Amino acid sequence: MKKAASTIAALTLASLAPQAMADTTTIDSIFAAVDLSTVTAFIGTTGVVIVGIALAVKGISLAKRLVSRA
């Protein structure tokens, strides 16, 4: 367990050392690693699906109401 912790600490320090020389911070490199276009597409698609399901459920309840009144 101690060996794994020391390995992780060494890797963390090794990965932060080149960034200390550059003008980028750790958070900048994390944001640069994430492709936001795929995240945006997923969120948009999920929103459209949720709205579609909500409209379908509402349509079914309105149809039931119309049938019961007829």
N, C-alpha and C positions, 0 to 999 in steps of 0.2 A: 504494500500500500504506500509506504514511504517512497519507494522507488518510482511509482507511478506519479505521485505528487511532485517529486523533484523533476521528473521528466517533463511534466506539464508546465512547471514553473520555468524550466530552461527553455522550452519551446516558446512560451509566452514572451520571455525576455528577448529571445532571438528574433521573434517576429516584430517586436516593438522597437528594436534597435535601429533598423533601417528607416523606420518612420520618424524617429527622433531627429534624424539628419535631414529628412525631407520636411516640406512645409505642410504635410497632411497629418491629420490626427487619426486616431483609431476609428472614431465614429465616421470620418470621411471615407475611410477604406471600406467600412461595413456598408455604408450607403452606396458606394460605388459597386460593390459586389452584388447588390440586389437589383435585379432587372424589374423596374416598376411597370413596364409595359405589360408584362404577363400578370402582375398583381391587379392592375387596372382592368384588364380584360376579364379576369376571374370575377372581380367584384361587380362589374357591369353585367356579366352573364348571370350571376347569381341573383342580382336585383331583378332582372327581367323574368327569370324563372319564378321568383317569389311573387311578383306582381301577377304573372300569368296564372299561377295556382290560386291566388286570392280572387281573381276575377272569375275563374272557372267555378270555384265554390259558391261565389255570390250568384253566378248565373244559374247554378243548380237550385239554389234556394228560391230564387225568383221564379223559376219554372215550376217548382213544386207549389208555390203559392198561387200561381195562375191556374194550374190544373185543379187545385182544391176549390177554387172559386167558380170554376166552370161547371 
